[in-house]
């Protein structure tokens, strides 16, 4: 069973346990959620401490009544006249008592009540790490957003826009990601999802996922993917394409590189724009059907855009609020007759 820290970080575990208990309250105000997020990001030790407390509470919540009572009696007995405990022992017992109380709240939380949806978003050209109450985590790419719906029967996250890497903690309730036309169900895994409108790409880095249509009765059917496999949904053809891939390439965005393989230019520009100071637009929508394969470094986007006329029949027009690609106009003129 996971236990709380007994060293200098025990006060962090106590705070994490307190946050874990508070987050079980469906009426918790939005400001408190922001304070919790700020606390997680304030120190690299905070998120692991929260994960330890969540895991401990899950374990305690799974105990039978007699087993849980014995555990409480051993580590957090009722107050009675006794010799003064050393400060370290008192700190450990207090931390366990908070976690046990949190486990009690966890049992109640598994009832009919559910948490209100929570939205998380990242800034353009930024990343954001999110720790969810069940110990799962999400890493958001630039200008991305998700909405978490944690209910009694299912843990669901909507990928509203952009890209996210999910690492899912095991639990009885299934973990599902809704991304436009696709639903991705975790089967004990870590996976990446990129959504550009209705174009969705899912890449599995560990374990397995099941991918199916978001709408029941769809014609797509469902597929199961293991590590190193990727499925892409093309809204133009309404088809899913499955590939063997290097997971490191799919996660290159975490290292400030965007990699594309035979992807329509309009989709490429939409994803590159999430990391650009100025969005990149197409003056002619037909240019979006051109395909691009290559790597874009997020710190040299302007240089990459400037080089596009060497590859595609486009010219770059620079504006204060955007970069625009227009169709290249031929300058070749026929000779005038003498």
C-alpha positions in Angstrom: 0.0 0.0 0.0 1.2 3.5 -0.7 2.1 5.6 2.4 2.6 9.2 3.1 6.1 10.6 3.5 7.8 10.4 6.8 10.6 12.9 6.0 10.8 16.6 5.6 8.1 16.6 3.0 5.4 15.2 5.3 3.8 18.7 5.6 3.3 18.6 1.8 1.5 15.3 2.0 -0.7 16.7 4.7 -1.6 19.6 2.5 -2.2 17.2 -0.5 -4.5 15.1 1.7 -6.5 18.2 2.7 -6.8 19.2 -1.0 -7.9 15.6 -1.9 -10.7 15.8 0.6 -11.8 19.3 -0.4 -12.0 18.3 -4.1 -14.6 15.7 -3.3 -17.1 18.5 -2.5 -19.3 19.0 -5.5 -20.1 22.6 -4.3 -16.4 23.6 -4.2 -16.1 27.1 -5.7 -14.2 27.7 -9.0 -11.7 29.8 -7.1 -10.7 26.9 -4.9 -10.0 24.7 -8.0 -7.8 27.5 -9.4 -6.0 27.6 -6.0 -5.5 23.9 -6.1 -4.0 24.1 -9.6 -1.7 26.9 -8.5 -0.6 24.8 -5.5 0.2 21.9 -7.8 2.4 24.1 -10.1 4.1 26.0 -7.2 6.5 23.2 -6.4 7.6 20.0 -8.3 7.0 17.9 -5.2 3.3 18.9 -4.9 1.9 16.8 -7.8 3.7 13.6 -6.7 2.4 14.1 -3.2 -1.1 14.5 -4.4 -0.7 11.3 -6.5 0.5 9.4 -3.3 -2.5 10.6 -1.3 -5.0 9.7 -4.1 -3.5 6.2 -4.4 -3.6 5.8 -0.6 -7.2 6.9 -0.4 -8.1 4.6 -3.3 -6.6 1.7 -1.3 -8.4 2.6 1.9 -11.6 3.1 0.0 -11.3 -0.5 -1.3 -10.9 -1.9 2.3 -13.8 -3.6 4.1 -15.2 -1.9 7.2 -13.3 -4.2 9.6 -10.0 -3.9 7.8 -10.3 -0.1 7.6 -11.2 0.2 11.3 -8.1 -1.9 12.1 -5.9 0.3 10.0 -7.3 3.5 11.6 -6.8 1.9 15.1 -3.2 1.1 14.3 -2.1 4.4 12.6 -4.6 7.0 13.8 -6.2 5.8 17.1 -8.8 7.8 18.9 -7.6 10.6 21.2 -7.0 9.4 24.8 -4.6 10.1 27.6 -1.2 8.8 26.5 2.4 9.9 26.6 3.3 12.7 24.3 4.3 11.4 20.9 7.6 12.5 19.3 6.9 15.2 16.7 7.8 13.0 13.8 5.5 10.2 14.8 2.7 12.7 15.5 3.2 14.1 12.0 2.9 10.7 10.4 -0.2 9.8 12.4 -1.9 13.1 11.6 -1.1 12.7 7.9 -2.6 9.1 7.9 -5.7 10.4 9.8 -6.3 13.0 7.1 -5.9 10.4 4.4 -8.3 8.0 6.2 -10.8 10.8 6.5 -10.4 11.5 2.8 -11.0 7.8 2.0 -14.3 8.1 3.9 -15.2 11.0 1.7 -14.1 9.0 -1.3 -16.6 6.3 -0.4 -19.4 8.8 -0.2 -18.2 10.5 -3.4 -18.7 7.2 -5.3 -22.4 7.6 -4.7 -24.9 9.4 -7.0 -23.2 12.8 -6.7 -20.7 13.9 -9.4 -18.2 16.7 -9.9 -19.2 19.7 -12.0 -17.3 19.8 -15.3 -13.9 21.5 -15.1 -12.2 23.1 -18.1 -8.5 23.4 -18.5 -6.7 25.4 -21.2 -3.1 26.3 -22.2 -1.7 29.5 -23.7 -0.6 29.7 -27.3 2.9 28.3 -27.7 2.7 27.0 -24.1 2.3 23.7 -22.3 0.3 22.9 -19.2 0.4 19.9 -16.9 -2.8 18.9 -15.2 -3.2 16.4 -12.3 -6.7 15.0 -12.1 -8.3 13.9 -8.7 -8.0 10.2 -9.5 -4.2 10.4 -10.1 -4.5 10.6 -13.9 -2.6 13.3 -15.7 -3.0 15.4 -18.8 -0.3 17.4 -20.6 -1.7 20.0 -23.0 0.1 21.3 -26.0 -0.1 24.9 -27.1 -3.5 26.6 -27.4 -5.3 23.4 -26.3 -8.3 22.9 -24.1 -10.1 20.0 -22.4 -13.2 19.6 -20.2 -13.3 16.9 -17.5 -16.6 15.3 -16.5 -16.0 13.0 -13.6 -19.3 11.1 -12.8 -20.3 8.1 -10.8 -20.0 5.6 -13.7 -17.3 7.1 -16.0 -14.4 9.4 -16.1 -14.8 11.4 -19.3 -12.6 14.2 -20.8 -13.6 16.2 -23.9 -10.7 17.4 -26.0 -12.2 20.6 -27.2 -9.3 21.7 -29.3 -5.6 21.1 -29.8 -3.4 18.3 -28.5 -3.1 16.4 -25.2 -1.1 13.5 -23.8 -3.1 11.3 -21.3 -1.6 9.1 -18.7 -4.4 7.2 -17.0 -4.5 5.9 -13.4 -6.2 2.5 -13.1 -9.7 2.6 -11.5 -12.9 0.7 -11.7 -14.6 3.5 -13.6 -13.6 3.6 -17.3 -11.7 6.6 -18.6 -13.0 8.0 -22.0 -11.7 10.8 -24.2 -14.2 12.4 -26.6 -12.5 14.1 -29.5 -15.0 15.3 -32.1 -16.2 12.3 -34.1 -14.2 9.8 -32.1 -14.4 8.3 -28.6 -11.2 6.8 -27.1 -11.6 4.4 -24.2 -8.5 3.7 -22.1 -7.6 0.0 -21.5 -4.8 0.8 -19.1 -2.5 3.0 -21.0 -0.9 6.3 -22.0 -1.9 7.9 -25.3 -1.8 11.1 -27.3 -4.8 12.7 -29.1 -4.6 15.6 -31.6 -7.7 17.3 -32.8 -7.9 19.8 -35.7 -11.6 20.4 -36.1 -13.0 17.0 -37.0 -9.6 15.6 -38.1 -8.4 13.4 -35.2 -5.2 11.4 -34.7 -4.7 9.0 -31.8 -1.3 7.5 -30.9 -0.8 4.9 -28.2 2.5 4.9 -26.3 1.7 2.3 -23.6 -1.0 -0.3 -23.2 -4.1 -0.3 -25.4 -7.1 1.9 -26.3 -10.4 1.3 -28.0 -11.4 3.8 -30.7 -15.0 4.1 -31.8 -17.4 6.6 -33.3 -18.7 9.2 -30.9 -22.2 8.7 -32.2 -23.6 5.2 -31.6 -24.6 3.4 -34.8 -21.9 5.1 -36.9 -20.4 3.3 -39.9 -16.8 3.5 -38.7 -16.9 0.5 -36.4 -14.3 0.3 -33.7 -10.6 -0.6 -33.5 -8.2 -1.5 -30.7 -4.7 -0.1 -30.8 -1.6 -1.2 -28.9 1.6 0.7 -28.2 3.3 2.0 -31.4 0.0 2.2 -33.3 -1.8 5.2 -34.6 -5.3 5.8 -36.1 -6.2 9.0 -38.0 -9.7 10.0 -38.9 -10.1 12.1 -42.1 -13.4 14.0 -42.2 -13.2 14.4 -46.0 -13.3 10.7 -46.6 -15.0 9.7 -43.3 -12.4 6.9 -43.0 -9.9 5.8 -40.3 -6.3 5.0 -41.3 -4.2 2.8 -39.0 -0.4 3.0 -39.1 2.6 1.6 -37.2 4.5 4.6 -35.9 7.3 5.7 -33.6 5.6 7.0 -30.5 8.4 9.5 -30.0 7.5 11.2 -33.3 3.9 11.6 -32.2 5.0 13.1 -28.9 7.7 15.4 -30.5 5.5 18.4 -29.6 6.6 17.9 -26.0 10.1 18.7 -27.2 9.0 21.7 -29.2 8.9 19.9 -32.6 5.8 19.3 -34.7 6.1 16.3 -37.1 3.7 15.7 -39.9 3.4 12.8 -42.4 1.4 13.4 -45.6 -1.0 15.7 -43.9 -3.2 18.3 -45.6 -1.7 21.8 -45.5 -4.7 23.4 -43.9 -4.4 20.9 -41.0 -0.6 21.5 -40.7 -1.1 25.3 -40.6 -3.8 25.0 -37.9 -1.5 23.0 -35.7 1.6 25.2 -36.3 -0.5 28.3 -35.6 -1.1 27.0 -32.0 2.6 27.8 -31.5 3.0 30.9 -33.6 2.9 34.5 -32.5 0.8 35.2 -35.5 -1.8 32.7 -36.9 -1.2 31.4 -40.4 -4.1 31.6 -42.8 -4.8 30.4 -46.3 -6.2 33.1 -48.7 -7.3 30.3 -51.1 -8.9 27.3 -49.4 -7.9 25.0 -52.3 -4.3 25.3 -51.1 -5.3 23.4 -48.0 -5.6 20.2 -50.0 -1.8 20.2 -50.7 0.0 17.7 -48.4 3.1 18.2 -46.3 5.6 15.9 -44.7 8.3 17.2 -42.5 9.2 18.7 -39.1 8.5 22.2 -37.8 10.6 23.6 -35.0 8.3 25.8 -32.9 11.0 28.4 -32.3 11.7 28.9 -36.0 8.1 29.1 -37.4 8.6 32.4 -39.3 11.6 30.9 -41.1 9.6 27.8 -42.0 6.7 29.9 -43.4 9.2 32.0 -45.4 10.5 28.8 -47.0 7.1 27.4 -48.1 7.2 29.1 -51.5 10.2 26.9 -52.4 7.9 23.8 -51.9 4.4 25.0 -52.7 2.9 27.4 -55.3 2.3 30.0 -52.7 3.5 33.5 -51.7 3.6 34.7 -48.1 1.9 38.0 -47.2 2.8 39.4 -43.8 0.3 41.3 -41.8 0.4 42.7 -38.3 -2.1 40.2 -36.9 -1.4 37.2 -39.2 0.7 35.5 -41.9 -1.3 34.7 -45.0 -0.5 32.2 -47.8 -1.9 33.2 -51.2 -1.6 31.4 -54.5 1.5 32.2 -56.4 1.0 34.4 -59.4 3.1 33.4 -62.4 5.3 36.2 -63.7 6.1 34.5 -67.0 4.9 36.4 -70.0 4.8 35.3 -73.6 6.9 37.2 -76.0 5.2 39.9 -78.0 4.9 39.2 -81.7 7.2 41.5 -83.8 
